[in-house]
Amino acid sequence: MDPSQVSSAMSRHRGPSLLAVAIVFTTLFVGSLVISTAMAGGVHFPSPFQPEVLSHAYFFQHADAVRVGAFLQFGSAIPLGIFTATAVSRLRFLGVNVPGGFIALFGGLAASVFLSLSALIQWVLSQASDAADSTVHTLHLLAFATGGVAYVVPVGLLVAGISVTGGLSGLLPKWLMWFGLVVAAVAEVSSLSLLVTPVMYLLPTARFPAFVWMICVGALLPKMRGQVANAR
């Protein structure tokens, strides 16, 4: 093999495509919402704060929709974990070995675990048509908590860790760093929804922009040593 080819191979990070993994994650998660809503005749997954009888009726009448949504959300947790591990590995390969990378690793893996747990609880709900209303409501709250604040807050750590580390090292554009920091701030503030219920509306405000951020990072984080992002 030509020495230049060997040098090029050694200077390129080997791992899954961050862009492809981010797109798969986003597609599976958004697909879980769209497909389950379509299967339920346009009725979206209910809030646990509405009357219990309505929630119980939804899980009984649309068990297949809940089951399919849970399957797709469980599937989306896998590429989220892969994205996290690959992004942190790439930062270390590019010579950035700072606490921000490990914070991102903790956040991304925690988010993946909680998203998996939420999906599994939703699957249980799809089987719970004969359960008491109180049991269904408890499971519903658990699905909301694990897939809401317990998922979004760690995602904020993932976004903040990669954004700061990549932005300050010149590996990501400054605009993407600041975009990520805004998303991360909203994600962390959303933790107040555990105390003040109306704050839960911040959860989707952080969740969906984080998808855009992940895709941008996947497209822009360099694969080769010596590359610097466009800082505009």
C-alpha positions as CSV (number, residue, x, y, z in Angstrom):
1,M,0.0,0.0,0.0
2,D,1.2,3.5,-0.8
3,P,2.6,5.3,2.3
4,S,0.2,8.2,1.7
5,Q,-2.7,5.9,1.7
6,V,-1.6,4.4,5.0
7,S,-1.2,7.9,6.5
8,S,-4.6,8.9,5.3
9,A,-6.2,5.8,6.8
10,M,-4.5,6.4,10.1
11,S,-5.6,10.0,10.2
12,R,-9.3,9.2,9.6
13,H,-11.6,8.1,12.4
14,R,-13.0,4.7,11.9
15,G,-16.6,4.3,13.1
16,P,-20.2,4.5,12.1
17,S,-21.4,7.6,10.1
18,L,-22.6,10.1,12.7
19,L,-24.9,11.6,10.1
20,A,-26.5,8.3,9.2
21,V,-27.0,7.3,12.8
22,A,-28.5,10.7,13.7
23,I,-31.0,10.4,10.8
24,V,-31.9,6.8,11.7
25,F,-32.5,7.9,15.3
26,T,-34.6,10.9,14.3
27,T,-36.6,8.9,11.7
28,L,-37.4,6.1,14.2
29,F,-38.5,8.5,17.0
30,V,-40.6,10.8,14.8
31,G,-42.0,7.7,13.0
32,S,-43.1,6.3,16.4
33,L,-45.2,9.5,17.0
34,V,-46.6,9.8,13.4
35,I,-47.3,6.1,12.8
36,S,-48.9,5.5,16.2
37,T,-51.1,8.6,15.9
38,A,-52.2,7.5,12.4
39,M,-53.0,4.0,13.6
40,A,-55.1,5.6,16.4
41,G,-57.2,7.5,13.9
42,G,-55.4,10.8,14.5
43,V,-55.6,10.6,18.3
44,H,-52.2,11.3,19.8
45,F,-50.7,9.6,22.9
46,P,-52.5,11.0,25.9
47,S,-51.1,13.2,28.6
48,P,-51.0,11.5,32.1
49,F,-52.6,14.7,33.5
50,Q,-55.9,14.3,31.7
51,P,-58.7,12.3,33.3
52,E,-57.6,8.7,34.0
53,V,-60.7,7.2,32.4
54,L,-59.7,8.8,29.0
55,S,-56.2,7.4,29.2
56,H,-57.3,3.9,30.1
57,A,-59.7,4.0,27.2
58,Y,-56.9,5.1,24.8
59,F,-54.7,2.2,25.8
60,F,-57.6,-0.3,25.6
61,Q,-58.9,1.0,22.2
62,H,-55.5,1.6,20.5
63,A,-53.3,-1.1,22.0
64,D,-51.8,-1.9,18.6
65,A,-50.9,1.8,18.1
66,V,-49.2,2.0,21.5
67,R,-47.4,-1.3,20.8
68,V,-46.0,-0.1,17.5
69,G,-45.0,3.3,18.9
70,A,-43.2,1.5,21.8
71,F,-41.4,-0.7,19.4
72,L,-40.1,2.2,17.3
73,Q,-39.1,4.3,20.3
74,F,-37.2,1.3,21.7
75,G,-35.5,0.9,18.4
76,S,-34.6,4.6,18.4
77,A,-32.7,4.3,21.7
78,I,-30.1,2.1,20.1
79,P,-28.8,4.6,17.5
80,L,-28.9,7.3,20.2
81,G,-26.4,5.3,22.2
82,I,-24.3,4.6,19.1
83,F,-24.3,8.3,18.2
84,T,-23.1,9.2,21.7
85,A,-20.3,6.7,21.8
86,T,-19.2,7.5,18.2
87,A,-19.2,11.3,18.7
88,V,-17.2,11.1,22.0
89,S,-14.8,8.6,20.4
90,R,-14.3,10.9,17.4
91,L,-13.6,13.9,19.7
92,R,-10.9,11.9,21.5
93,F,-9.5,10.7,18.2
94,L,-9.2,14.3,17.1
95,G,-7.2,15.1,20.2
96,V,-9.9,16.6,22.4
97,N,-9.7,14.9,25.8
98,V,-11.6,17.1,28.2
99,P,-14.4,16.6,30.8
100,G,-17.0,17.8,28.3
101,G,-16.7,14.6,26.3
102,F,-17.3,12.4,29.3
103,I,-20.3,14.6,30.4
104,A,-21.7,14.1,26.9
105,L,-21.1,10.3,27.2
106,F,-22.9,10.1,30.5
107,G,-25.8,12.2,29.2
108,G,-26.2,10.3,25.9
109,L,-26.1,6.9,27.5
110,A,-28.5,7.9,30.3
111,A,-30.9,9.3,27.7
112,S,-30.7,6.1,25.7
113,V,-31.5,4.0,28.8
114,F,-34.4,6.1,29.9
115,L,-35.8,6.2,26.4
116,S,-35.7,2.4,26.3
117,L,-37.3,2.2,29.7
118,S,-40.1,4.5,28.6
119,A,-40.7,2.4,25.5
120,L,-40.9,-0.8,27.5
121,I,-43.4,0.8,30.0
122,Q,-45.5,1.8,27.0
123,W,-45.4,-1.8,25.7
124,V,-46.7,-2.9,29.1
125,L,-49.5,-0.3,28.9
126,S,-50.5,-1.9,25.5
127,Q,-51.1,-5.2,27.4
128,A,-52.8,-3.7,30.4
129,S,-56.4,-3.4,29.1
130,D,-57.7,-5.4,32.1
131,A,-55.7,-3.6,34.7
132,A,-57.2,-1.2,37.3
133,D,-57.4,2.5,36.4
134,S,-54.9,3.3,39.2
135,T,-52.3,0.8,37.8
136,V,-52.7,2.1,34.3
137,H,-52.3,5.7,35.5
138,T,-49.2,4.8,37.5
139,L,-47.6,3.2,34.5
140,H,-48.7,6.1,32.3
141,L,-46.9,8.5,34.7
142,L,-43.8,6.4,34.6
143,A,-43.8,6.3,30.8
144,F,-44.1,10.1,30.7
145,A,-41.4,10.6,33.4
146,T,-38.9,8.3,31.8
147,G,-39.5,9.4,28.3
148,G,-39.9,13.1,29.2
149,V,-37.8,14.7,31.9
150,A,-35.6,11.7,32.5
151,Y,-34.7,11.5,28.8
152,V,-34.6,15.2,27.9
153,V,-32.4,16.4,30.8
154,P,-29.6,13.9,30.0
155,V,-29.9,14.8,26.3
156,G,-29.2,18.3,27.4
157,L,-25.9,17.1,28.8
158,L,-25.1,15.3,25.6
159,V,-25.8,18.4,23.6
160,A,-23.9,20.8,25.9
161,G,-20.9,18.5,26.2
162,I,-20.4,18.0,22.5
163,S,-21.3,21.6,21.6
164,V,-18.8,23.2,24.1
165,T,-16.0,20.7,23.4
166,G,-16.4,20.8,19.6
167,G,-17.0,24.6,19.4
168,L,-14.1,25.7,21.6
169,S,-11.7,23.4,19.9
170,G,-12.7,24.6,16.4
171,L,-14.2,21.3,15.3
172,L,-17.7,22.6,15.1
173,P,-19.0,26.0,13.9
174,K,-19.7,28.6,16.6
175,W,-23.3,28.9,15.5
176,L,-23.8,25.2,16.1
177,M,-22.2,25.5,19.5
178,W,-24.5,28.4,20.5
179,F,-27.5,26.6,19.1
180,G,-26.6,23.5,21.1
181,L,-26.2,25.5,24.3
182,V,-29.6,27.1,23.9
183,V,-31.2,23.6,23.4
184,A,-29.2,22.3,26.4
185,A,-30.3,25.2,28.6
186,V,-34.0,24.6,27.8
187,A,-33.5,20.9,28.4
188,E,-32.1,21.5,31.9
189,V,-34.8,24.0,32.8
190,S,-37.4,21.5,31.8
191,S,-36.5,19.5,34.9
192,L,-38.6,22.0,36.8
193,S,-41.6,20.2,35.3
194,L,-41.2,17.7,38.2
195,L,-42.3,20.6,40.5
196,V,-44.3,22.9,38.2
197,T,-46.5,20.9,35.8
198,P,-46.9,23.6,33.1
199,V,-43.1,23.6,32.6
200,M,-43.5,20.2,30.9
201,Y,-44.2,22.2,27.7
202,L,-40.5,22.9,27.5
203,L,-39.8,19.2,27.0
204,P,-40.7,19.2,23.2
205,T,-39.0,22.6,22.9
206,A,-35.8,20.9,23.8
207,R,-36.5,17.4,22.3
208,F,-37.2,18.3,18.6
209,P,-34.4,21.0,18.2
210,A,-32.0,18.4,19.6
211,F,-32.8,16.2,16.5
212,V,-31.7,19.0,14.3
213,W,-28.6,19.6,16.3
214,M,-27.6,15.9,16.1
215,I,-28.0,15.8,12.3
216,C,-25.9,19.0,12.0
217,V,-23.2,17.5,14.3
218,G,-23.3,14.3,12.2
219,A,-22.7,16.3,9.1
220,L,-20.1,18.8,10.4
221,L,-17.9,17.1,13.0
222,P,-14.7,16.3,11.1
223,K,-13.6,12.7,10.6
224,M,-9.9,13.5,9.9
225,R,-7.2,15.0,12.1
226,G,-6.3,18.5,11.1
227,Q,-9.7,19.5,9.8
228,V,-11.3,22.6,11.3
229,A,-14.9,23.6,11.1
230,N,-16.2,26.7,9.3
231,A,-16.6,29.0,12.3
232,R,-19.2,31.2,10.7
